[in-house]
Amino acid sequence: MKKISFKKFLEYKNSIEKKKNRSVILGSIFLGFIVVIIVISLYIGNQDFRSFIDVHILRKEIYEENAASLTIDSTDVSMVYAFNNHVLVLDNGSLDYYDSSAKNTNSLNVALSNPIADSAGKYLVLGDKGLQKLYLINNNNIEWQKDLEGNISKVSVNKNGYVSVIVSDSTYESIVILFDNSGTQLFKMFLSSTYAIDTDISENNEYLAIAQADYSGINVKSKVEIVSISSAIDDKEKSIENDYEAEIGNMILNINYENNDTLYCMLDDRIISITPSDKETVYTKDDKATYLSCNTKKSFVRIDKESSGVLNSDYRLKITDMKGNEHVYVIEGNIKNMTTSDKIIALNFGKQVNFVKLNGWLSKKYISKKEIKDVIISDKIAAIIYKNKIDIIKL
């Protein structure tokens, strides 16, 4: 029988233990990997499991008493707006910026009595509805301001700071003016027989879409025209790349560019996608749809009423992207209204607001003890508005 020294015995024993430990570690890693895969799969595929994780693990619920807030006097405040990661409050000529902790970080002197706004990227455009003042703001600074001829009814800006403004005067029903980001006027479009009701500018500064309505007949007629910006600078008469005329009595509600050349046009009963060379119906409203919006980027959203009873209603938020893929978020309870930004959908239940991402997942849930007056959102921040205060939620 072969003799083994005590030293070699210990070395052999340690070698066996190391192999066992390595096997245990590898097994634990593998088991942990399997558990993670299962949890992720359940989170993606199971609404109830995702809701449990959101509330109890990820702590996505925020209660009114724990939210950052600022006190306001609703009689003095003329505008509350969510711009990037700040909530903006216009009060007696001062446009104040508040961050997610409700701290005042910036103030600008802005003289508007009836403000309207639009934003994209780092740019915010402000107009005085029914009057002449126009401002373009770049992050925290006023880029330029103007006093226009005519009365402003609508403003729009793209992510490059190009601004379109709808004004009216005594000669034309509507005039659409386009400015670049330096404030240089590029051209005016004069509408003698129709009213401009909405405009939007493509992300690459190549196209301006103008939605119009004709109220001269018994029934309203509406249409949208796609204008080539470069062509309109040289010859407005030859600048129309494409147009879409709705059926008589079917109103165009709003338009929104989703990328460089695809425009979503929302009507009473459908959504149309329009490019410079094509147009297509991408959704037709049915009896189930209660809310419809095309204001998000690269998708349109709707709320369908699936069933109802004496005590409750069952709704589904359905988010459809440009490729036709649909994401669903189950809504429990009766919804008061829906607000959208480029990437977030806010569902207001009256005393609760659910903030949902475009993939159908919950971002945050805000719960209040009293009725919410309004909800204003950007992709990064939300303002929950009451009569005498604003709660601020970081998204």
C-alpha positions as a LaTeX table, in Angstrom:
\begin{tabular}{lrrr}
\hline
Residue & $x$ (\AA) & $y$ (\AA) & $z$ (\AA) \\
\hline
Met1 & 0.00 & 0.00 & 0.00 \\
Lys2 & 1.33 & 3.33 & $-1.13$ \\
Lys3 & 2.00 & 5.79 & 1.63 \\
Ile4 & 0.91 & 9.45 & 1.26 \\
Ser5 & 2.53 & 12.17 & 3.27 \\
Phe6 & 0.32 & 14.35 & 5.48 \\
Lys7 & 1.33 & 17.41 & 3.42 \\
Lys8 & 0.20 & 15.81 & 0.16 \\
Phe9 & $-2.99$ & 14.66 & 1.86 \\
Leu10 & $-3.79$ & 18.24 & 2.83 \\
Glu11 & $-3.01$ & 19.43 & $-0.68$ \\
Tyr12 & $-5.31$ & 16.77 & $-2.12$ \\
Lys13 & $-8.05$ & 17.66 & 0.38 \\
Asn14 & $-7.77$ & 21.40 & $-0.43$ \\
Ser15 & $-7.91$ & 20.62 & $-4.13$ \\
Ile16 & $-11.16$ & 18.68 & $-3.67$ \\
Glu17 & $-12.67$ & 21.47 & $-1.56$ \\
Lys18 & $-11.70$ & 24.10 & $-4.15$ \\
Lys19 & $-13.38$ & 22.07 & $-6.87$ \\
Lys20 & $-16.50$ & 21.73 & $-4.70$ \\
Asn21 & $-16.49$ & 25.45 & $-3.93$ \\
Arg22 & $-16.01$ & 26.28 & $-7.61$ \\
Ser23 & $-18.93$ & 24.01 & $-8.50$ \\
Val24 & $-21.11$ & 25.63 & $-5.81$ \\
Ile25 & $-20.20$ & 29.14 & $-7.05$ \\
Leu26 & $-20.84$ & 28.24 & $-10.68$ \\
Gly27 & $-24.11$ & 26.58 & $-9.72$ \\
Ser28 & $-25.17$ & 29.64 & $-7.70$ \\
Ile29 & $-24.32$ & 31.96 & $-10.59$ \\
Phe30 & $-26.26$ & 29.79 & $-13.01$ \\
Leu31 & $-29.24$ & 29.58 & $-10.64$ \\
Gly32 & $-29.14$ & 33.36 & $-10.12$ \\
Phe33 & $-29.03$ & 33.87 & $-13.89$ \\
Ile34 & $-32.09$ & 31.63 & $-14.32$ \\
Val35 & $-33.95$ & 33.51 & $-11.56$ \\
Val36 & $-33.13$ & 36.87 & $-13.20$ \\
Ile37 & $-34.36$ & 35.59 & $-16.58$ \\
Ile38 & $-37.60$ & 34.35 & $-14.99$ \\
Val39 & $-38.17$ & 37.64 & $-13.12$ \\
Ile40 & $-37.50$ & 39.71 & $-16.26$ \\
Ser41 & $-39.80$ & 37.48 & $-18.33$ \\
Leu42 & $-42.59$ & 37.78 & $-15.75$ \\
Tyr43 & $-42.05$ & 41.55 & $-15.51$ \\
Ile44 & $-42.31$ & 41.92 & $-19.28$ \\
Gly45 & $-45.17$ & 39.48 & $-19.84$ \\
Asn46 & $-47.34$ & 39.66 & $-16.71$ \\
Gln47 & $-49.15$ & 42.92 & $-15.82$ \\
Asp48 & $-50.02$ & 41.83 & $-12.25$ \\
Phe49 & $-46.44$ & 40.76 & $-11.47$ \\
Arg50 & $-45.08$ & 43.99 & $-12.98$ \\
Ser51 & $-47.50$ & 46.04 & $-10.85$ \\
Phe52 & $-46.36$ & 44.19 & $-7.70$ \\
Ile53 & $-42.67$ & 44.83 & $-8.49$ \\
Asp54 & $-43.35$ & 48.49 & $-9.39$ \\
Val55 & $-45.12$ & 49.17 & $-6.09$ \\
His56 & $-43.28$ & 46.99 & $-3.56$ \\
Ile57 & $-39.76$ & 46.65 & $-4.97$ \\
Leu58 & $-39.10$ & 49.62 & $-7.27$ \\
Arg59 & $-41.17$ & 52.00 & $-5.11$ \\
Lys60 & $-42.74$ & 53.85 & $-8.03$ \\
Glu61 & $-45.64$ & 55.14 & $-5.94$ \\
Ile62 & $-45.41$ & 58.77 & $-4.76$ \\
Tyr63 & $-47.91$ & 60.20 & $-2.29$ \\
Glu64 & $-49.03$ & 63.82 & $-2.22$ \\
Glu65 & $-47.63$ & 64.42 & 1.27 \\
Asn66 & $-44.16$ & 63.24 & 0.17 \\
Ala67 & $-43.95$ & 65.17 & $-3.11$ \\
Ala68 & $-41.90$ & 68.33 & $-3.63$ \\
Ser69 & $-44.33$ & 71.25 & $-3.92$ \\
Leu70 & $-44.53$ & 75.00 & $-4.34$ \\
Thr71 & $-47.30$ & 77.38 & $-3.31$ \\
Ile72 & $-49.04$ & 79.41 & $-6.01$ \\
Asp73 & $-51.84$ & 81.94 & $-6.30$ \\
Ser74 & $-53.92$ & 80.69 & $-9.21$ \\
Thr75 & $-55.34$ & 84.17 & $-9.81$ \\
Asp76 & $-51.86$ & 85.53 & $-10.64$ \\
Val77 & $-50.33$ & 82.55 & $-12.47$ \\
Ser78 & $-50.99$ & 82.77 & $-16.21$ \\
Met79 & $-49.11$ & 79.63 & $-17.30$ \\
Val80 & $-47.62$ & 76.41 & $-15.94$ \\
Tyr81 & $-45.46$ & 74.46 & $-18.40$ \\
Ala82 & $-43.17$ & 71.42 & $-18.21$ \\
Phe83 & $-39.97$ & 72.12 & $-20.16$ \\
Asn84 & $-37.29$ & 69.39 & $-20.18$ \\
Asn85 & $-36.41$ & 68.80 & $-16.49$ \\
His86 & $-38.04$ & 71.98 & $-15.14$ \\
Val87 & $-41.54$ & 73.20 & $-14.36$ \\
Leu88 & $-42.03$ & 76.78 & $-15.59$ \\
Val89 & $-44.45$ & 79.18 & $-13.90$ \\
Leu90 & $-45.32$ & 82.52 & $-15.50$ \\
Asp91 & $-46.47$ & 84.95 & $-12.81$ \\
Asn92 & $-46.78$ & 88.74 & $-13.27$ \\
Gly93 & $-44.16$ & 88.95 & $-16.03$ \\
Ser94 & $-41.64$ & 86.58 & $-14.40$ \\
Leu95 & $-41.02$ & 83.15 & $-15.95$ \\
Asp96 & $-39.64$ & 81.08 & $-13.08$ \\
Tyr97 & $-37.88$ & 77.70 & $-13.46$ \\
Tyr98 & $-38.35$ & 75.02 & $-10.75$ \\
Asp99 & $-36.40$ & 71.75 & $-10.62$ \\
Ser100 & $-37.66$ & 68.39 & $-9.32$ \\
Ser101 & $-37.08$ & 69.49 & $-5.71$ \\
Ala102 & $-39.24$ & 72.62 & $-6.29$ \\
Lys103 & $-36.17$ & 74.86 & $-6.09$ \\
Asn104 & $-36.21$ & 78.07 & $-8.16$ \\
Thr105 & $-33.18$ & 77.85 & $-10.48$ \\
Asn106 & $-33.77$ & 80.60 & $-13.04$ \\
Ser107 & $-36.04$ & 83.54 & $-13.89$ \\
Leu108 & $-36.70$ & 85.44 & $-17.13$ \\
Asn109 & $-38.64$ & 88.63 & $-17.81$ \\
Val110 & $-41.47$ & 87.64 & $-20.16$ \\
Ala111 & $-44.37$ & 90.03 & $-20.84$ \\
Leu112 & $-47.33$ & 87.90 & $-21.92$ \\
Ser113 & $-50.95$ & 88.31 & $-20.89$ \\
Asn114 & $-52.41$ & 85.18 & $-22.53$ \\
Pro115 & $-49.46$ & 82.83 & $-23.12$ \\
Ile116 & $-49.40$ & 79.82 & $-25.43$ \\
Ala117 & $-46.35$ & 77.56 & $-25.76$ \\
Asp118 & $-44.65$ & 74.73 & $-27.59$ \\
Ser119 & $-41.28$ & 73.08 & $-27.03$ \\
Ala120 & $-38.86$ & 70.62 & $-28.64$ \\
Gly121 & $-35.42$ & 69.67 & $-27.40$ \\
Lys122 & $-33.72$ & 72.70 & $-25.84$ \\
Tyr123 & $-36.11$ & 75.23 & $-27.42$ \\
Leu124 & $-39.32$ & 76.75 & $-26.07$ \\
Val125 & $-41.50$ & 79.17 & $-28.05$ \\
Leu126 & $-43.97$ & 81.46 & $-26.28$ \\
Gly127 & $-46.64$ & 83.58 & $-27.92$ \\
Asp128 & $-49.26$ & 86.02 & $-26.65$ \\
Lys129 & $-52.55$ & 84.63 & $-27.97$ \\
Gly130 & $-54.64$ & 87.32 & $-29.64$ \\
Leu131 & $-51.74$ & 89.78 & $-29.42$ \\
Gln132 & $-48.28$ & 90.27 & $-30.99$ \\
Lys133 & $-45.48$ & 89.18 & $-28.61$ \\
Leu134 & $-43.30$ & 86.20 & $-29.55$ \\
Tyr135 & $-40.32$ & 84.71 & $-27.67$ \\
Leu136 & $-37.87$ & 81.92 & $-28.46$ \\
Ile137 & $-36.10$ & 80.51 & $-25.40$ \\
Asn138 & $-32.97$ & 78.35 & $-25.61$ \\
Asn139 & $-32.71$ & 76.38 & $-22.34$ \\
Asn140 & $-32.42$ & 79.17 & $-19.74$ \\
Asn141 & $-32.05$ & 82.22 & $-21.99$ \\
Ile142 & $-34.18$ & 84.28 & $-24.35$ \\
Glu143 & $-32.75$ & 83.66 & $-27.83$ \\
Trp144 & $-34.89$ & 86.36 & $-29.50$ \\
Gln145 & $-38.19$ & 88.17 & $-29.18$ \\
Lys146 & $-40.44$ & 89.97 & $-31.66$ \\
Asp147 & $-43.60$ & 92.02 & $-31.98$ \\
Leu148 & $-45.51$ & 90.65 & $-34.95$ \\
Glu149 & $-48.09$ & 92.27 & $-37.19$ \\
Gly150 & $-51.43$ & 90.58 & $-36.66$ \\
Asn151 & $-52.85$ & 88.51 & $-33.80$ \\
Ile152 & $-51.14$ & 85.25 & $-32.80$ \\
Ser153 & $-53.34$ & 82.15 & $-32.56$ \\
Lys154 & $-50.85$ & 79.24 & $-32.52$ \\
Val155 & $-47.08$ & 78.64 & $-32.21$ \\
Ser156 & $-44.84$ & 75.66 & $-32.96$ \\
Val157 & $-41.10$ & 74.91 & $-32.72$ \\
Asn158 & $-38.88$ & 71.99 & $-33.78$ \\
Lys159 & $-35.77$ & 70.68 & $-32.02$ \\
Asn160 & $-33.52$ & 72.95 & $-34.13$ \\
Gly161 & $-35.31$ & 76.13 & $-33.04$ \\
Tyr162 & $-37.27$ & 76.76 & $-36.25$ \\
Val163 & $-40.54$ & 78.51 & $-35.32$ \\
Ser164 & $-43.88$ & 78.64 & $-37.13$ \\
Val165 & $-46.59$ & 81.10 & $-36.07$ \\
Ile166 & $-50.21$ & 81.41 & $-37.14$ \\
Val167 & $-51.51$ & 85.00 & $-37.14$ \\
Ser168 & $-54.62$ & 86.70 & $-38.48$ \\
Asp169 & $-55.30$ & 90.21 & $-39.75$ \\
Ser170 & $-58.04$ & 92.13 & $-41.52$ \\
Thr171 & $-56.97$ & 91.09 & $-45.04$ \\
Tyr172 & $-56.35$ & 87.31 & $-44.80$ \\
Glu173 & $-58.06$ & 84.56 & $-42.84$ \\
Ser174 & $-54.64$ & 83.33 & $-41.67$ \\
Ile175 & $-50.96$ & 84.00 & $-42.24$ \\
Val176 & $-48.32$ & 81.37 & $-41.43$ \\
Ile177 & $-44.86$ & 82.80 & $-40.71$ \\
Leu178 & $-41.69$ & 80.70 & $-40.50$ \\
Phe179 & $-38.54$ & 81.82 & $-38.64$ \\
Asp180 & $-35.16$ & 80.11 & $-38.30$ \\
Asn181 & $-33.44$ & 79.78 & $-34.92$ \\
Ser182 & $-31.76$ & 83.19 & $-35.26$ \\
Gly183 & $-35.14$ & 84.91 & $-35.65$ \\
Thr184 & $-34.74$ & 85.52 & $-39.38$ \\
Gln185 & $-38.07$ & 85.37 & $-41.20$ \\
Leu186 & $-37.85$ & 82.79 & $-43.99$ \\
Phe187 & $-41.27$ & 83.32 & $-45.58$ \\
Lys188 & $-44.99$ & 83.96 & $-45.08$ \\
Met189 & $-47.85$ & 81.84 & $-46.41$ \\
Phe190 & $-51.06$ & 83.83 & $-46.98$ \\
Leu191 & $-54.36$ & 81.93 & $-46.69$ \\
Ser192 & $-57.27$ & 83.88 & $-48.16$ \\
Ser193 & $-60.08$ & 81.29 & $-48.01$ \\
Thr194 & $-59.09$ & 78.92 & $-45.18$ \\
Tyr195 & $-58.06$ & 79.23 & $-41.53$ \\
Ala196 & $-54.79$ & 77.66 & $-40.38$ \\
Ile197 & $-55.61$ & 75.56 & $-37.31$ \\
Asp198 & $-52.24$ & 73.88 & $-36.66$ \\
Thr199 & $-48.67$ & 73.74 & $-37.98$ \\
Asp200 & $-45.62$ & 71.57 & $-37.40$ \\
Ile201 & $-42.03$ & 71.56 & $-38.70$ \\
Ser202 & $-40.05$ & 68.43 & $-39.57$ \\
Glu203 & $-36.95$ & 67.64 & $-37.53$ \\
Asn204 & $-34.61$ & 68.26 & $-40.49$ \\
Asn205 & $-36.08$ & 71.72 & $-41.25$ \\
Glu206 & $-37.18$ & 70.58 & $-44.72$ \\
Tyr207 & $-40.98$ & 70.54 & $-44.39$ \\
Leu208 & $-43.71$ & 72.69 & $-42.87$ \\
Ala209 & $-47.14$ & 71.09 & $-42.47$ \\
Ile210 & $-50.20$ & 73.37 & $-42.34$ \\
Ala211 & $-53.61$ & 72.07 & $-41.24$ \\
Gln212 & $-56.48$ & 74.23 & $-42.50$ \\
Ala213 & $-60.25$ & 74.53 & $-42.20$ \\
Asp214 & $-62.80$ & 76.11 & $-44.54$ \\
Tyr215 & $-65.91$ & 77.36 & $-42.70$ \\
Ser216 & $-67.53$ & 79.13 & $-45.68$ \\
Gly217 & $-69.99$ & 76.36 & $-46.59$ \\
Ile218 & $-72.74$ & 74.54 & $-44.74$ \\
Asn219 & $-70.29$ & 71.82 & $-43.69$ \\
Val220 & $-66.70$ & 72.35 & $-42.59$ \\
Lys221 & $-63.94$ & 71.25 & $-44.96$ \\
Ser222 & $-60.43$ & 70.59 & $-43.69$ \\
Lys223 & $-57.11$ & 69.72 & $-45.27$ \\
Val224 & $-53.38$ & 69.56 & $-44.59$ \\
Glu225 & $-50.61$ & 70.70 & $-46.94$ \\
Ile226 & $-46.93$ & 69.67 & $-46.85$ \\
Val227 & $-44.75$ & 72.64 & $-47.80$ \\
Ser228 & $-41.12$ & 72.33 & $-48.93$ \\
Ile229 & $-39.33$ & 75.02 & $-46.92$ \\
Ser230 & $-36.49$ & 75.52 & $-49.40$ \\
Ser231 & $-38.96$ & 75.83 & $-52.29$ \\
Ala232 & $-41.22$ & 78.21 & $-50.38$ \\
Ile233 & $-38.32$ & 80.59 & $-49.78$ \\
Asp234 & $-37.92$ & 80.94 & $-53.58$ \\
Asp235 & $-41.45$ & 80.39 & $-54.89$ \\
Lys236 & $-44.40$ & 79.78 & $-52.53$ \\
Glu237 & $-46.73$ & 78.89 & $-55.43$ \\
Lys238 & $-44.68$ & 75.77 & $-56.27$ \\
Ser239 & $-43.80$ & 74.67 & $-52.74$ \\
Ile240 & $-46.66$ & 72.22 & $-51.98$ \\
Glu241 & $-45.16$ & 68.69 & $-51.95$ \\
Asn242 & $-48.30$ & 66.80 & $-50.92$ \\
Asp243 & $-51.75$ & 67.41 & $-49.43$ \\
Tyr244 & $-54.66$ & 65.55 & $-47.90$ \\
Glu245 & $-58.28$ & 66.71 & $-48.00$ \\
Ala246 & $-60.60$ & 65.19 & $-45.42$ \\
Glu247 & $-64.18$ & 64.17 & $-46.07$ \\
Ile248 & $-66.70$ & 66.98 & $-45.63$ \\
Gly249 & $-67.52$ & 67.45 & $-41.94$ \\
Asn250 & $-64.49$ & 65.46 & $-40.76$ \\
Met251 & $-62.23$ & 67.87 & $-38.87$ \\
Ile252 & $-58.45$ & 67.73 & $-38.59$ \\
Leu253 & $-57.73$ & 68.07 & $-34.86$ \\
Asn254 & $-53.95$ & 68.28 & $-34.79$ \\
Ile255 & $-50.77$ & 67.30 & $-36.67$ \\
Asn256 & $-47.39$ & 66.12 & $-35.46$ \\
Tyr257 & $-44.13$ & 65.21 & $-37.25$ \\
Glu258 & $-42.74$ & 61.89 & $-36.06$ \\
Asn259 & $-39.42$ & 62.11 & $-37.89$ \\
Asn260 & $-37.86$ & 63.91 & $-40.86$ \\
Asp261 & $-40.68$ & 63.33 & $-43.34$ \\
Thr262 & $-43.61$ & 61.44 & $-41.75$ \\
Leu263 & $-46.50$ & 63.51 & $-40.43$ \\
Tyr264 & $-49.28$ & 62.09 & $-38.28$ \\
Cys265 & $-52.60$ & 63.83 & $-38.89$ \\
Met266 & $-55.40$ & 63.20 & $-36.37$ \\
Leu267 & $-59.00$ & 63.60 & $-37.51$ \\
Asp268 & $-62.31$ & 63.00 & $-35.74$ \\
Asp269 & $-62.38$ & 59.35 & $-36.77$ \\
Arg270 & $-58.89$ & 58.33 & $-37.95$ \\
Ile271 & $-55.16$ & 58.97 & $-38.04$ \\
Ile272 & $-53.42$ & 59.51 & $-41.37$ \\
Ser273 & $-49.67$ & 59.32 & $-42.00$ \\
Ile274 & $-48.48$ & 61.69 & $-44.73$ \\
Thr275 & $-45.08$ & 61.94 & $-46.39$ \\
Pro276 & $-44.04$ & 64.25 & $-49.25$ \\
Ser277 & $-45.00$ & 61.50 & $-51.70$ \\
Asp278 & $-47.58$ & 59.28 & $-49.98$ \\
Lys279 & $-50.49$ & 59.14 & $-47.53$ \\
Glu280 & $-51.99$ & 56.23 & $-45.63$ \\
Thr281 & $-54.69$ & 55.60 & $-43.01$ \\
Val282 & $-52.90$ & 53.99 & $-40.06$ \\
Tyr283 & $-55.85$ & 53.83 & $-37.65$ \\
Thr284 & $-59.63$ & 54.09 & $-37.90$ \\
Lys285 & $-61.51$ & 54.88 & $-34.71$ \\
Asp286 & $-64.16$ & 52.43 & $-33.53$ \\
Asp287 & $-66.77$ & 52.42 & $-30.77$ \\
Lys288 & $-64.23$ & 51.21 & $-28.20$ \\
Ala289 & $-61.88$ & 54.20 & $-28.43$ \\
Thr290 & $-62.52$ & 56.91 & $-25.82$ \\
Tyr291 & $-59.25$ & 58.89 & $-26.10$ \\
Leu292 & $-56.93$ & 59.28 & $-29.07$ \\
Ser293 & $-53.64$ & 61.18 & $-29.45$ \\
Cys294 & $-50.82$ & 61.41 & $-32.00$ \\
Asn295 & $-48.66$ & 63.81 & $-29.95$ \\
Thr296 & $-46.06$ & 61.25 & $-28.87$ \\
Lys297 & $-42.89$ & 60.65 & $-30.89$ \\
Lys298 & $-42.90$ & 57.68 & $-33.28$ \\
Ser299 & $-46.27$ & 56.33 & $-32.10$ \\
Phe300 & $-49.92$ & 57.13 & $-31.54$ \\
Val301 & $-51.92$ & 56.19 & $-28.45$ \\
Arg302 & $-55.53$ & 55.46 & $-27.68$ \\
Ile303 & $-57.66$ & 54.21 & $-24.80$ \\
Asp304 & $-60.14$ & 51.45 & $-25.63$ \\
Lys305 & $-63.09$ & 50.58 & $-23.42$ \\
Glu306 & $-63.08$ & 46.79 & $-23.34$ \\
Ser307 & $-66.04$ & 46.17 & $-21.03$ \\
Ser308 & $-68.15$ & 47.87 & $-18.40$ \\
Gly309 & $-70.31$ & 47.06 & $-15.42$ \\
Val310 & $-72.35$ & 48.75 & $-12.74$ \\
Leu311 & $-69.38$ & 49.30 & $-10.43$ \\
Asn312 & $-66.38$ & 49.47 & $-12.73$ \\
Ser313 & $-65.08$ & 49.91 & $-16.26$ \\
Asp314 & $-62.20$ & 48.08 & $-17.89$ \\
Tyr315 & $-59.94$ & 50.12 & $-20.17$ \\
Arg316 & $-56.77$ & 49.43 & $-22.15$ \\
Leu317 & $-54.15$ & 52.00 & $-23.08$ \\
Lys318 & $-52.83$ & 50.91 & $-26.49$ \\
Ile319 & $-49.61$ & 52.38 & $-27.87$ \\
Thr320 & $-48.90$ & 51.69 & $-31.54$ \\
Asp321 & $-45.50$ & 52.52 & $-33.03$ \\
Met322 & $-44.74$ & 53.38 & $-36.65$ \\
Lys323 & $-44.00$ & 49.72 & $-37.47$ \\
Gly324 & $-47.43$ & 48.63 & $-36.25$ \\
Asn325 & $-46.21$ & 47.07 & $-32.98$ \\
Glu326 & $-48.71$ & 47.52 & $-30.14$ \\
His327 & $-48.00$ & 47.83 & $-26.41$ \\
Val328 & $-50.84$ & 47.54 & $-23.90$ \\
Tyr329 & $-51.26$ & 48.95 & $-20.40$ \\
Val330 & $-54.26$ & 47.78 & $-18.35$ \\
Ile331 & $-56.21$ & 50.66 & $-16.75$ \\
Glu332 & $-58.08$ & 49.92 & $-13.54$ \\
Gly333 & $-60.87$ & 52.39 & $-12.81$ \\
Asn334 & $-62.40$ & 55.31 & $-14.67$ \\
Ile335 & $-60.03$ & 57.77 & $-16.30$ \\
Lys336 & $-60.64$ & 61.54 & $-16.18$ \\
Asn337 & $-58.28$ & 62.55 & $-19.03$ \\
Met338 & $-55.04$ & 61.69 & $-20.80$ \\
Thr339 & $-52.00$ & 63.92 & $-21.44$ \\
Thr340 & $-49.01$ & 63.02 & $-23.61$ \\
Ser341 & $-45.45$ & 64.19 & $-24.17$ \\
Asp342 & $-42.99$ & 62.73 & $-26.68$ \\
Lys343 & $-42.24$ & 59.68 & $-24.50$ \\
Ile344 & $-44.65$ & 59.71 & $-21.53$ \\
Ile345 & $-48.42$ & 59.30 & $-21.19$ \\
Ala346 & $-50.16$ & 60.67 & $-18.09$ \\
Leu347 & $-53.45$ & 59.01 & $-17.10$ \\
Asn348 & $-55.42$ & 61.21 & $-14.70$ \\
Phe349 & $-57.94$ & 59.37 & $-12.51$ \\
Gly350 & $-58.93$ & 62.45 & $-10.50$ \\
Lys351 & $-57.00$ & 61.66 & $-7.31$ \\
Gln352 & $-54.31$ & 59.55 & $-8.93$ \\
Val353 & $-52.04$ & 59.91 & $-11.96$ \\
Asn354 & $-50.25$ & 56.99 & $-13.66$ \\
Phe355 & $-47.28$ & 57.92 & $-15.84$ \\
Val356 & $-46.72$ & 55.29 & $-18.54$ \\
Lys357 & $-43.80$ & 54.86 & $-20.94$ \\
Leu358 & $-44.28$ & 54.15 & $-24.65$ \\
Asn359 & $-43.42$ & 50.48 & $-24.06$ \\
Gly360 & $-46.51$ & 50.17 & $-21.83$ \\
Trp361 & $-44.58$ & 50.09 & $-18.54$ \\
Leu362 & $-45.34$ & 52.25 & $-15.53$ \\
Ser363 & $-42.84$ & 55.05 & $-14.90$ \\
Lys364 & $-44.37$ & 56.57 & $-11.75$ \\
Lys365 & $-47.69$ & 56.62 & $-9.89$ \\
Tyr366 & $-48.83$ & 59.71 & $-7.98$ \\
Ile367 & $-51.58$ & 59.38 & $-5.34$ \\
Ser368 & $-53.47$ & 62.32 & $-3.84$ \\
Lys369 & $-56.09$ & 62.82 & $-1.15$ \\
Lys370 & $-57.91$ & 65.55 & $-3.07$ \\
Glu371 & $-59.05$ & 66.23 & $-6.61$ \\
Ile372 & $-56.32$ & 67.16 & $-9.10$ \\
Lys373 & $-57.01$ & 70.25 & $-11.20$ \\
Asp374 & $-54.60$ & 69.53 & $-14.07$ \\
Val375 & $-51.49$ & 67.57 & $-15.08$ \\
Ile376 & $-48.66$ & 69.06 & $-17.19$ \\
Ile377 & $-45.79$ & 66.85 & $-18.36$ \\
Ser378 & $-42.53$ & 66.69 & $-20.30$ \\
Asp379 & $-40.48$ & 63.54 & $-20.81$ \\
Lys380 & $-38.57$ & 64.23 & $-17.57$ \\
Ile381 & $-40.88$ & 66.03 & $-15.15$ \\
Ala382 & $-44.56$ & 66.44 & $-14.24$ \\
Ala383 & $-46.54$ & 69.23 & $-12.59$ \\
Ile384 & $-49.60$ & 68.19 & $-10.58$ \\
Ile385 & $-51.69$ & 71.35 & $-10.35$ \\
Tyr386 & $-54.10$ & 72.25 & $-7.56$ \\
Lys387 & $-55.87$ & 75.52 & $-6.81$ \\
Asn388 & $-53.13$ & 76.81 & $-4.50$ \\
Lys389 & $-50.06$ & 74.60 & $-5.09$ \\
Ile390 & $-48.10$ & 72.56 & $-7.62$ \\
Asp391 & $-46.58$ & 69.18 & $-6.80$ \\
Ile392 & $-43.52$ & 68.28 & $-8.89$ \\
Ile393 & $-42.69$ & 64.70 & $-9.87$ \\
Lys394 & $-39.41$ & 63.59 & $-11.46$ \\
Leu395 & $-40.14$ & 61.02 & $-14.17$ \\
\hline
\end{tabular}
